[in-house]
Amino acid sequence: MSMFDLTTERAFGPTRIEPDENAVSALLKPPALPYLRELRRTIDQDPIYLAFHDKSVGLRVQSLLDKQGIVWNDDTFERQFMSVVTEAITRLRSNER
């Protein structure tokens, strides 16, 4: 399994980095929300999608967060990216049920 597979417990295990709440909230509202919905649908169809597209998804998420005033240096982004995306998609799934 990939470390990017959001369908496994590994993505939510004890070594999980707590996501930045401001970034999660930013992804759950426009202009990022349509992209997050598209990403969720893609991951639901292809659970290992992020393993092969983490760079392009990362650039898109970083751009969307930048537009909302959340600017991280590269180290912070590397630490936070996956936990923020994972949490935002988890909340989106919960809200859309």
Order of alpha helices (4+ residues) and beta strands (2+ residues): alpha-alpha-alpha-alpha
